[in-house]
């Protein structure tokens, strides 16, 4: 069979654990199990992935589209507006699909040249005048007709906020965390309890920082950095204590917290 | 009413044969031990009850796959253990509160801070509440791989062989982890050694 315990302390630990009381389930335990079974399948509250994914997928898609438009450089004009009439791209009342170059006949001064000459479409010249009295083309969204004339302007889809300065800073980043002393002591391996004179060390973790610093069970931590401590003491942000005053068997001891 | 003479395997055969009511005997037999095991492991009563119910539901729907080569209780505890481990991992991912950034360079595995469970236990009138809370905290401070075998062996009272079977570990590994876990608890529970002697 082998030896059950390697030491007497192991045996004592086992006895302490065995002395724990046994808790019982609530009276409706059986009913709840049966109702879950009757539901037809294991009800795992931990099976959250697919419902969350199904709900989040459209939002993720919208977010990806939004990020795409935000990251476009300023000179890029969205494709939906590219077909709008502009000075460089299209000239009003000129339809390239139906344009047939006119052969010059008698319009040139050199009649000996038998080559066909292409003349410009009759309504086009070097100056472009946008007729304002004519009806506008169909509204394709994303900006007004006048906006398309000024190609230096950035046109973005409606609803996209391109000004990052308007994004509010998450409030929690400004709020420092408040940590009770009990939690600070737990982190260095001390299980503690508040008393009228300070924080009493109930136990010390074997491999914890407190053990290396020399703290022992039944020590009473009276102050940290010369400031008295009790159960209500807490620290904002990071704990950076340098020394601890401890009462052990009625005698004061200084413990250096900066020891590695 | 549960028939105390029927073995677990006989009840499982009855359920497989269509007697769904027979499963109630399984629940009655193991609801207490499973709930207690999960409570001592997670130190959270509501979570323990929820996972205990989930364990029985999963066992019910997996009865067709259950093989009688090992004890039914082993099978049930194994499911409960896996659910408990998953719950711990889920808590770590959620990062309830993490204070490990305050101190660096500790050799020991970082202990995750868990808010104390201040709810009243069902039968706390005769219990030394503070002592139980200290012991529960000590158990909760153990790493998972030591906590499971310790709770199964020293709290639930399973044999080493049963613990090894539940955790699907070798017997030597199981004994080693239990011994190591007891060693880690010694420092936290020393006070009770002295007080037990008084």
Interface residues (C-beta under 8 A of the other chain):
Chain A: X2 X5 X6 X9 X10 X12 X13 X14 X15 X16 X17 X18 X20 X21 X22 X23 X24 X25 X26 X29 X30 X32 X33 X34 X36 X37 X41 X42 X43 X44 X45 X46 X179 X183 X184 X186 X187 X188 X189 X191 X202 X203 X204 X205 X206 X207 X208 X209 X211 X217 X218 X238 X239 X260
Chain B: X23 X24 X27 X28 X31 X32 X35 X36 X39 X40 X45 X48 X49 X50 X52 X53 X54 X56 X57 X58 X60 X61 X86 X87 X90 X97 X99 X100 X101 X102 X103 X105 X106 X107 X108 X111 X113 X121 X122 X123 X127 X132 X134 X135 X136 X137 X138 X139 X141 X150 X153 X154 X155 X157 X175 X179 X182 X183 X184 X185 X186 X187 X188 X189 X190 X191 X192 X193 X196
